């Protein structure tokens, strides 16, 4: 019996050793691609747009020991987490280059909360729960998964730098506000307002959150592509040789959205100067001496409120004679306050009416 147990123990250790050697051999065969100094490979056909997924919850595999790496500080002194699959040999120099690329990309304080995972494409697709995804972003946990291979299984080169930038665009929108809508689905406040996402979503022209059939009409994905393009242009203008080392540039295939200089300017503002909440305005004055209607209506005065951004607007009548009331837009009436949504309007009319002429009033406006 002892000999039998010893035999099984020896066989078990041998099997484990064989698995370890196989894993090490697989890692030795793989090469972790670098974002720089990698010569571009020619494409036979035009490259396809990035197809990825945005997930709410993280895969369990991200919590195991199949990764090397951890916190890393980029060349600008910012620290975030960057892990690499153990299917690649440990190469801290390449990991540092990827971290520096992310640190170079336009960003704000949200970079400290990101956790980046780099793995072979087959592993990426398993973790992202999609057979054709090139990458994914997990909202819960701020985790970004993208490939480390220079090409896919068919030998088609992958522009890993631009894939990483697209995914980081999702990370930015997940850490921005666009009340009352989720920014990771609609895009950040200024870009989404410029693209008129709210109104177009109501009419079915765009489809927030659709990672399937209407993928190319999903504003959350279009925002990530806009962010990618913003940084592509920065790289092209700042160091064309470095940019060319990224590989074949990816095309813009998002026909439901614009990518003009004005669009990119709105996106850059969302990145570097995040919208933090409504702006407070005040309006104080007096209603006219007499009624402004032939039918004996209460004295009233109106003002046009300009609304460059979509979102929630609140109007509060702070002080006025008893019986006064507000009229907003096309007919919303209230004695004390009105809260509503601006969706596509560039301006709205606000009217205050008092039961007596020459009445003093004061109004606070919270505008997006």
VEXDREN-2710 file (C-alpha; in Angstrom, 1 decimal):
% VEXDREN-2710
k/r/px/py/pz
1/UNK/0.0/0.0/0.0
2/UNK/2.8/2.4/0.9
3/UNK/4.5/1.7/-2.4
4/UNK/1.3/2.2/-4.3
5/UNK/0.7/5.6/-2.6
6/UNK/4.3/6.6/-3.2
7/UNK/3.8/5.6/-6.9
8/UNK/0.7/7.8/-7.2
9/UNK/2.4/10.7/-5.4
10/UNK/5.4/10.5/-7.8
11/UNK/3.1/10.4/-10.8
12/UNK/1.1/13.3/-9.5
13/UNK/4.2/15.4/-9.0
14/UNK/5.4/14.5/-12.4
15/UNK/2.1/15.5/-13.9
16/UNK/2.2/18.9/-12.1
17/UNK/5.8/19.4/-13.3
18/UNK/4.8/18.6/-16.8
19/UNK/1.9/21.1/-16.7
20/UNK/4.3/23.8/-15.3
21/UNK/6.8/23.1/-18.0
22/UNK/4.1/23.2/-20.6
23/UNK/2.9/26.6/-19.2
24/UNK/6.4/27.9/-19.2
25/UNK/7.0/26.7/-22.7
26/UNK/3.7/28.4/-23.8
27/UNK/4.9/31.6/-22.2
28/UNK/8.3/31.3/-23.8
29/UNK/6.6/30.9/-27.3
30/UNK/4.5/34.0/-26.8
31/UNK/5.8/37.5/-27.2
32/UNK/4.1/40.5/-25.5
33/UNK/3.7/43.1/-28.2
34/UNK/5.0/46.6/-27.5
35/UNK/3.1/49.9/-28.3
36/UNK/6.3/51.3/-29.8
37/UNK/9.2/50.1/-31.9
38/UNK/7.0/47.5/-33.6
39/UNK/7.1/48.0/-37.4
40/UNK/3.6/48.2/-39.0
41/UNK/2.5/45.2/-41.0
42/UNK/0.7/45.7/-44.3
43/UNK/-3.0/45.0/-44.5
44/UNK/-4.5/43.0/-47.4
45/UNK/-7.9/44.6/-46.7
46/UNK/-9.0/47.7/-44.9
47/UNK/-9.0/47.1/-41.1
48/UNK/-12.3/46.6/-39.4
49/UNK/-13.6/48.9/-36.7
50/UNK/-12.9/47.9/-33.1
51/UNK/-15.6/45.6/-31.8
52/UNK/-15.6/45.3/-28.0
53/UNK/-18.1/44.9/-25.2
54/UNK/-19.0/46.9/-22.1
55/UNK/-19.9/44.6/-19.2
56/UNK/-21.4/45.5/-15.9
57/UNK/-19.8/42.8/-13.7
58/UNK/-16.2/41.4/-13.8
59/UNK/-15.3/37.9/-14.7
60/UNK/-14.1/35.7/-11.8
61/UNK/-10.8/34.9/-13.6
62/UNK/-9.6/38.4/-13.0
63/UNK/-9.2/37.7/-9.3
64/UNK/-7.0/34.6/-9.6
65/UNK/-3.2/34.2/-9.9
66/UNK/-3.0/33.9/-13.6
67/UNK/-1.5/37.4/-13.9
68/UNK/1.8/39.1/-13.3
69/UNK/2.2/42.8/-12.7
70/UNK/0.3/45.1/-10.4
71/UNK/0.6/48.8/-9.6
72/UNK/2.8/50.7/-12.0
73/UNK/3.9/54.3/-12.1
74/UNK/4.1/55.9/-15.6
75/UNK/6.6/58.4/-16.8
76/UNK/4.4/61.2/-15.6
77/UNK/4.3/60.0/-12.0
78/UNK/0.8/58.6/-12.0
79/UNK/0.1/55.1/-10.6
80/UNK/-2.5/52.6/-11.6
81/UNK/-2.8/48.8/-11.9
82/UNK/-1.6/46.9/-15.0
83/UNK/-1.6/43.1/-15.1
84/UNK/-0.3/40.8/-17.8
85/UNK/-1.3/37.2/-18.4
86/UNK/1.2/34.6/-17.3
87/UNK/0.9/33.1/-20.8
88/UNK/3.4/35.8/-21.6
89/UNK/7.0/35.8/-20.2
90/UNK/7.6/38.6/-17.6
91/UNK/8.8/41.7/-19.5
92/UNK/8.7/44.8/-17.3
93/UNK/10.1/47.0/-20.0
94/UNK/7.1/46.3/-22.3
95/UNK/4.6/46.7/-19.5
96/UNK/6.2/50.1/-18.7
97/UNK/5.8/51.1/-22.3
98/UNK/2.1/50.3/-22.3
99/UNK/1.7/52.2/-19.0
100/UNK/3.5/55.2/-20.5
101/UNK/1.2/55.1/-23.5
102/UNK/-1.8/55.2/-21.3
103/UNK/-0.3/58.0/-19.2
104/UNK/0.4/60.0/-22.4
105/UNK/-3.2/59.7/-23.6
106/UNK/-5.5/62.6/-22.6
107/UNK/-6.9/61.9/-19.2
108/UNK/-7.7/63.3/-15.7
109/UNK/-7.8/61.8/-12.2
110/UNK/-9.8/58.8/-13.3
111/UNK/-6.5/57.1/-14.4
112/UNK/-5.7/56.1/-10.8
113/UNK/-8.8/53.9/-10.6
114/UNK/-8.3/51.8/-13.7
115/UNK/-7.1/48.2/-13.7
116/UNK/-5.7/47.1/-17.0
117/UNK/-5.5/43.4/-18.0
118/UNK/-3.5/42.3/-21.1
119/UNK/-3.9/38.7/-22.4
120/UNK/-3.9/36.6/-25.6
121/UNK/-6.8/37.3/-27.8
122/UNK/-8.5/33.9/-27.1
123/UNK/-8.3/34.6/-23.4
124/UNK/-9.7/38.2/-23.9
125/UNK/-12.7/36.8/-25.8
126/UNK/-13.4/34.2/-23.1
127/UNK/-13.2/36.9/-20.4
128/UNK/-15.3/39.4/-22.5
129/UNK/-17.9/36.6/-23.2
130/UNK/-17.8/37.2/-26.9
131/UNK/-16.2/35.2/-29.7
132/UNK/-15.5/38.3/-31.8
133/UNK/-14.6/41.0/-29.2
134/UNK/-11.2/42.5/-29.4
135/UNK/-11.4/43.9/-25.9
136/UNK/-13.9/44.9/-23.2
137/UNK/-14.4/47.2/-20.3
138/UNK/-16.1/46.2/-17.0
139/UNK/-17.9/49.1/-15.4
140/UNK/-18.0/47.4/-11.9
141/UNK/-14.4/47.5/-10.9
142/UNK/-13.1/49.9/-13.7
143/UNK/-11.3/47.0/-15.4
144/UNK/-10.1/47.1/-19.0
145/UNK/-9.1/43.9/-20.9
146/UNK/-7.2/44.1/-24.2
147/UNK/-4.9/41.8/-26.2
148/UNK/-1.2/41.4/-26.0
149/UNK/-0.7/39.6/-29.3
150/UNK/0.4/41.6/-32.4
151/UNK/-2.0/39.7/-34.6
152/UNK/-5.1/37.5/-34.4
153/UNK/-5.4/33.8/-35.1
154/UNK/-5.7/34.4/-38.9
155/UNK/-2.5/36.5/-39.0
156/UNK/-4.3/39.8/-39.3
157/UNK/-2.3/42.5/-37.5
158/UNK/-4.0/44.2/-34.5
159/UNK/-3.6/47.9/-33.7
160/UNK/-3.2/47.3/-30.0
161/UNK/-2.5/51.0/-29.2
162/UNK/-5.8/52.2/-30.7
163/UNK/-7.7/49.3/-29.1
164/UNK/-6.3/50.3/-25.7
165/UNK/-7.3/53.9/-26.4
166/UNK/-10.8/52.9/-27.3
167/UNK/-11.2/50.9/-24.1
168/UNK/-9.8/53.8/-22.0
169/UNK/-12.5/56.0/-23.6
170/UNK/-15.0/53.7/-21.8
171/UNK/-13.2/54.1/-18.6
172/UNK/-13.4/57.9/-18.9
173/UNK/-17.2/57.9/-19.6
174/UNK/-17.8/55.6/-16.7
175/UNK/-16.2/58.2/-14.5
176/UNK/-18.0/61.2/-15.9
177/UNK/-21.5/62.7/-15.2
178/UNK/-24.3/63.2/-17.7
179/UNK/-27.3/63.4/-15.4
180/UNK/-30.0/62.2/-15.7
181/UNK/-28.5/59.7/-18.2
182/UNK/-25.6/57.3/-17.5
183/UNK/-22.5/58.7/-19.2
184/UNK/-21.0/55.3/-20.1
185/UNK/-24.1/54.6/-22.3
186/UNK/-24.8/58.1/-23.6
187/UNK/-21.3/59.6/-23.5
188/UNK/-20.1/62.5/-21.2
189/UNK/-22.1/65.7/-20.9
190/UNK/-20.6/68.1/-23.5
191/UNK/-20.0/65.5/-26.2
192/UNK/-23.5/64.0/-25.8
193/UNK/-25.1/67.4/-25.9
194/UNK/-23.1/68.4/-29.0
195/UNK/-24.2/65.1/-30.7
196/UNK/-27.8/65.6/-29.6
197/UNK/-27.9/62.1/-28.1
198/UNK/-30.9/62.6/-25.9
199/UNK/-33.3/63.7/-28.7
200/UNK/-31.9/61.2/-31.2
201/UNK/-32.3/58.3/-28.6
202/UNK/-36.0/59.3/-28.2
203/UNK/-36.5/59.0/-32.0
204/UNK/-34.6/55.8/-32.4
205/UNK/-31.7/57.2/-34.4
206/UNK/-29.1/56.1/-31.8
207/UNK/-29.2/53.2/-29.4
208/UNK/-27.5/53.8/-26.0
209/UNK/-26.1/50.6/-24.5
210/UNK/-26.7/48.4/-27.5
211/UNK/-23.7/46.0/-27.9
212/UNK/-25.4/43.9/-30.5
213/UNK/-27.3/44.7/-33.7
214/UNK/-27.1/48.5/-33.3
215/UNK/-23.5/48.5/-32.2
216/UNK/-22.5/51.2/-34.7
217/UNK/-25.4/53.3/-33.5
218/UNK/-24.4/53.0/-29.8
219/UNK/-23.3/56.4/-28.5
220/UNK/-21.3/54.8/-25.7
221/UNK/-19.1/53.1/-28.4
222/UNK/-19.1/56.2/-30.6
223/UNK/-17.7/58.2/-27.6
224/UNK/-14.9/55.7/-27.1
225/UNK/-14.1/55.9/-30.8
226/UNK/-14.1/59.7/-30.6
227/UNK/-11.7/59.5/-27.7
228/UNK/-9.5/57.1/-29.7
229/UNK/-9.5/59.5/-32.7
230/UNK/-8.7/62.5/-30.5
231/UNK/-5.5/60.8/-29.3
232/UNK/-4.6/59.4/-32.7
233/UNK/-4.6/63.0/-34.0
234/UNK/-2.5/64.1/-31.0
235/UNK/0.0/61.3/-31.7
236/UNK/0.1/62.1/-35.4
237/UNK/0.8/65.8/-34.8
238/UNK/3.3/65.4/-31.9
239/UNK/5.4/62.5/-33.2
240/UNK/4.5/61.1/-36.6
241/UNK/7.3/58.4/-36.5
242/UNK/6.0/57.1/-33.2
243/UNK/2.4/57.2/-34.4
244/UNK/3.4/55.2/-37.5
245/UNK/4.9/52.5/-35.3
246/UNK/1.4/51.8/-34.0
247/UNK/0.4/50.0/-37.2
248/UNK/-2.3/50.6/-39.8
249/UNK/-4.6/53.3/-38.5
250/UNK/-8.2/52.2/-37.8
251/UNK/-10.9/53.8/-39.9
252/UNK/-13.9/55.9/-38.7
253/UNK/-17.0/53.7/-39.4
254/UNK/-19.5/55.4/-37.1
255/UNK/-21.7/57.2/-39.7
256/UNK/-24.4/58.1/-37.1
257/UNK/-21.9/60.4/-35.3
258/UNK/-19.6/63.2/-36.3
259/UNK/-15.8/63.5/-35.9
260/UNK/-15.3/67.1/-36.8
261/UNK/-12.8/69.4/-35.0
262/UNK/-15.8/70.8/-32.9
263/UNK/-16.7/67.2/-31.9
264/UNK/-13.1/66.5/-30.8
265/UNK/-13.0/69.8/-28.9
266/UNK/-16.1/68.9/-27.0
267/UNK/-14.6/65.5/-26.2
268/UNK/-11.3/67.0/-25.0
269/UNK/-13.2/69.3/-22.7
270/UNK/-15.1/66.4/-21.2
271/UNK/-11.8/64.6/-20.6
272/UNK/-9.7/67.4/-19.1
273/UNK/-12.5/69.5/-17.5
274/UNK/-15.2/67.1/-16.4
275/UNK/-18.7/68.4/-15.9
276/UNK/-19.3/68.4/-12.2
277/UNK/-23.0/69.5/-11.9
278/UNK/-25.4/72.2/-12.7
279/UNK/-24.5/75.9/-12.9
280/UNK/-26.4/78.2/-10.6
281/UNK/-28.0/81.4/-12.1
282/UNK/-30.1/84.1/-10.4
283/UNK/-32.8/86.3/-11.9
284/UNK/-34.3/89.2/-9.8
285/UNK/-36.6/91.9/-11.0
286/UNK/-40.1/93.4/-11.0
287/UNK/-43.1/92.6/-13.1
288/UNK/-44.6/95.5/-15.2
289/UNK/-46.8/98.2/-13.9
290/UNK/-49.9/96.9/-15.6
291/UNK/-51.0/93.7/-17.3
292/UNK/-49.5/92.7/-20.6
293/UNK/-52.7/91.2/-21.9
294/UNK/-56.1/92.6/-23.1
295/UNK/-57.9/89.9/-21.2
296/UNK/-56.9/90.9/-17.7
297/UNK/-54.2/88.3/-17.0
298/UNK/-51.7/88.8/-14.2
299/UNK/-48.7/91.0/-14.8
300/UNK/-45.8/89.0/-16.1
301/UNK/-42.3/89.2/-17.4
302/UNK/-40.2/86.6/-19.3
303/UNK/-36.6/85.8/-19.9
304/UNK/-34.9/83.4/-22.4
305/UNK/-32.7/80.9/-20.7
306/UNK/-30.0/79.5/-22.9
307/UNK/-29.3/75.8/-22.5
308/UNK/-26.0/74.7/-24.2
309/UNK/-26.1/71.4/-22.5
310/UNK/-28.8/68.7/-22.2
311/UNK/-29.8/67.6/-18.8
312/UNK/-31.9/68.4/-15.7
313/UNK/-32.9/72.0/-15.2
314/UNK/-34.5/73.3/-12.0
315/UNK/-36.2/76.7/-11.5
316/UNK/-37.1/77.9/-8.0
317/UNK/-39.2/81.0/-7.2
318/UNK/-37.3/82.1/-4.1
319/UNK/-39.4/85.2/-3.3
320/UNK/-42.5/86.8/-4.8
321/UNK/-45.9/88.0/-3.6
322/UNK/-48.4/85.3/-2.6
323/UNK/-50.2/83.9/-5.6
324/UNK/-47.2/84.3/-8.0
325/UNK/-46.3/81.5/-10.4
326/UNK/-43.8/80.3/-13.0
327/UNK/-44.4/79.2/-16.5
328/UNK/-41.6/77.3/-18.3
329/UNK/-41.1/76.3/-21.9
330/UNK/-44.3/75.4/-23.7
331/UNK/-46.6/75.5/-20.6
332/UNK/-45.3/73.9/-17.4
333/UNK/-46.8/75.9/-14.5
334/UNK/-45.9/75.8/-10.9
335/UNK/-46.2/78.1/-7.8
336/UNK/-42.9/77.4/-6.3
337/UNK/-40.5/75.3/-8.5
338/UNK/-40.2/73.4/-11.8
339/UNK/-37.7/70.5/-12.5
340/UNK/-37.6/69.2/-16.0
341/UNK/-35.2/67.8/-18.7
342/UNK/-33.7/69.9/-21.4
343/UNK/-33.4/67.5/-24.4
344/UNK/-32.2/69.2/-27.6
345/UNK/-33.4/72.7/-27.0
346/UNK/-30.8/75.5/-27.2
347/UNK/-33.0/77.8/-25.2
348/UNK/-36.3/77.9/-23.3
349/UNK/-38.6/80.8/-22.1
350/UNK/-39.1/81.3/-18.4
351/UNK/-42.0/83.5/-17.3
352/UNK/-42.9/84.8/-13.9
353/UNK/-46.4/86.1/-13.2
354/UNK/-47.6/88.1/-10.1
355/UNK/-51.1/88.9/-9.0
356/UNK/-50.1/92.5/-8.3
357/UNK/-48.2/94.9/-10.7
358/UNK/-44.6/96.1/-10.0
359/UNK/-44.0/93.1/-7.7
360/UNK/-40.4/92.1/-6.8
361/UNK/-39.3/88.6/-7.4
362/UNK/-36.2/86.5/-7.2
363/UNK/-35.5/83.2/-9.0
364/UNK/-32.7/80.6/-8.8
365/UNK/-32.0/78.6/-11.9
366/UNK/-29.9/75.4/-11.8
367/UNK/-28.9/74.8/-15.4
368/UNK/-26.9/71.9/-16.8
END
